[in-house]
């Protein structure tokens, strides 16, 4: 969660996710850079999964989400550059684990999807802090709106993945019941 304490505000500082930044701008660059690398990599990983996915409904959704993830990475990189920052954040372990799972050819589409959904949990819990930060921004309305739209896209994707997982799980269980 982000907060702008009276002390930080008086000194020109900004506190986001428990870290003190010299300015709101620095907090924005830091967050956007971390999101940027994860989104760009997820765009590639999901596009690669879509190419090998054998479930048509899932494949269609993966293709759409992959494009969204990729453009998030591009837009955030552009905004970081406009703010005078550099794209330098490494990919976080959480994202690396997720991408390794969906790249695993030994797993079925449903196993990959189930793992992704379980790993991410509730979309609002996972992405909510981004919206929390966006709502606190006062000096950069452009970044504020970029982060709010990013949040909306991620919530949409997250709930679609959950719904698709339920649909495919139910269909799989029905096949097992009919075979018995």
C-alpha positions in Angstrom: 0.0 0.0 0.0 1.2 3.5 -0.6 0.9 6.4 1.8 2.0 10.0 1.7 2.7 10.9 5.3 2.7 14.5 6.4 6.4 14.2 7.2 7.2 12.7 3.7 4.9 15.3 2.1 6.6 18.1 3.9 10.1 16.9 2.9 9.0 16.1 -0.6 9.1 12.4 0.0 6.6 9.7 -0.8 6.1 6.3 0.9 4.9 3.4 -1.2 4.7 -0.2 -0.2 6.7 0.6 3.0 9.6 2.2 1.1 10.4 5.9 1.3 11.1 7.5 -2.0 12.5 11.0 -2.6 9.4 11.9 -4.6 6.2 10.7 -6.0 7.9 10.5 -9.4 10.5 8.1 -8.0 7.8 5.8 -6.5 6.0 5.8 -9.8 9.1 4.9 -11.8 10.0 2.1 -9.3 6.5 0.5 -9.4 6.1 0.9 -13.2 9.5 -0.6 -13.8 8.7 -3.7 -11.7 5.4 -4.1 -13.4 6.9 -3.4 -16.9 9.3 -6.3 -16.8 6.7 -8.8 -15.5 4.2 -7.7 -18.0 6.6 -7.8 -21.0 7.7 -11.3 -20.0 4.2 -12.5 -19.3 3.2 -11.3 -22.8 5.8 -13.5 -24.4 5.1 -16.5 -22.1 1.3 -16.4 -22.6 1.7 -15.9 -26.4 4.0 -19.0 -26.4 1.5 -21.0 -24.4 -1.3 -19.9 -26.8 0.7 -21.3 -29.7 0.8 -24.8 -28.0 -2.6 -24.7 -26.3 -5.0 -27.4 -27.4 -8.1 -25.9 -25.8 -9.7 -23.5 -28.3 -11.6 -21.3 -25.7 -8.5 -21.0 -23.5 -6.3 -20.4 -26.5 -8.4 -17.4 -27.6 -8.3 -15.9 -24.2 -4.6 -16.5 -23.8 -4.0 -14.7 -27.1 -6.0 -11.7 -25.9 -4.4 -11.5 -22.5 -0.9 -12.0 -24.0 -1.4 -8.9 -26.2 -2.6 -6.9 -23.2 0.4 -8.0 -21.1 2.7 -7.0 -23.9 1.2 -3.6 -24.4 1.3 -2.9 -20.7 5.0 -3.5 -20.8 5.4 -1.2 -23.8 3.3 1.6 -22.3 5.0 1.4 -18.9 8.4 1.5 -20.6 7.5 4.5 -22.6 6.1 6.3 -19.5 9.3 5.5 -17.5 11.3 7.0 -20.2 9.1 10.1 -20.4 9.6 10.5 -16.6 13.4 10.4 -17.1 13.8 6.9 -15.6 15.4 3.8 -16.8 14.0 0.3 -17.3 16.3 -1.8 -15.2 14.2 -4.0 -12.8 14.9 -7.7 -12.9 12.1 -10.2 -13.3 10.8 -11.1 -9.8 10.8 -14.7 -8.5 7.0 -14.9 -8.4 6.8 -14.1 -12.2 9.7 -16.4 -13.0 7.9 -19.3 -11.2 4.6 -18.6 -13.0 6.3 -18.4 -16.4 8.3 -21.6 -15.8 5.0 -23.4 -15.0 3.2 -22.3 -18.2 6.2 -23.1 -20.3 6.3 -26.7 -18.9 5.4 -29.1 -21.8 4.8 -31.9 -19.3 1.7 -30.1 -17.9 -1.7 -30.0 -19.5 -3.5 -26.8 -20.3 -5.8 -27.3 -17.3 -2.8 -28.0 -15.0 -1.1 -24.8 -16.2 -4.2 -22.7 -15.8 -5.0 -24.2 -12.4 -1.5 -23.4 -11.2 -1.6 -19.9 -12.5 -5.0 -19.2 -10.9 -4.0 -20.7 -7.6 -0.7 -18.8 -7.6 -2.3 -15.5 -8.4 -5.2 -15.8 -6.0 -7.9 -13.1 -5.9 -7.1 -10.5 -8.6 -8.2 -7.6 -6.4 -5.9 -8.7 -3.6 -3.0 -9.2 -6.0 -3.4 -6.0 -8.0 -5.2 -3.8 -5.5 -2.0 -2.1 -4.1 -1.4 -0.7 -7.6 -4.8 1.0 -7.5 -4.1 2.2 -4.0 -1.0 3.9 -5.2 -2.7 5.4 -8.2 -5.4 6.9 -6.0 -2.7 8.7 -3.9 -0.9 10.3 -6.9 -1.3 14.1 -7.0 1.5 15.3 -9.1 1.3 13.0 -12.2 -2.3 12.6 -13.5 -1.0 10.8 -16.6 0.7 8.0 -14.6 -2.3 7.9 -12.3 -4.6 7.1 -15.2 -2.2 4.6 -16.8 -2.0 2.7 -13.5 -5.8 2.8 -13.0 -6.4 1.4 -16.5 -3.6 -1.2 -15.9 -5.5 -2.3 -12.8 -8.8 -2.6 -14.7 -7.2 -4.7 -17.4 -5.5 -7.0 -14.8 -8.8 -7.5 -12.9 -10.5 -8.4 -16.1 -7.8 -10.9 -17.1 -7.6 -12.4 -13.6 -11.4 -13.0 -13.4 -11.5 -14.4 -16.9 -8.7 -16.9 -16.0 -10.6 -17.9 -12.9 -13.9 -18.4 -14.8 -12.1 -20.4 -17.5 -10.4 -22.6 -14.9 -13.8 -23.4 -13.4 -15.3 -24.1 -16.8 -12.5 -26.4 -17.9 -12.4 -28.1 -14.4 -16.1 -28.8 -14.6 -15.9 -30.1 -18.1 -13.0 -32.4 -17.1 -15.0 -33.7 -14.1 -18.0 -34.4 -16.3 -15.8 -36.4 -18.8 -14.5 -38.5 -15.9 -18.1 -39.1 -14.6 -19.3 -40.1 -18.1 -16.4 -42.4 -18.6 -17.1 -44.2 -15.3 
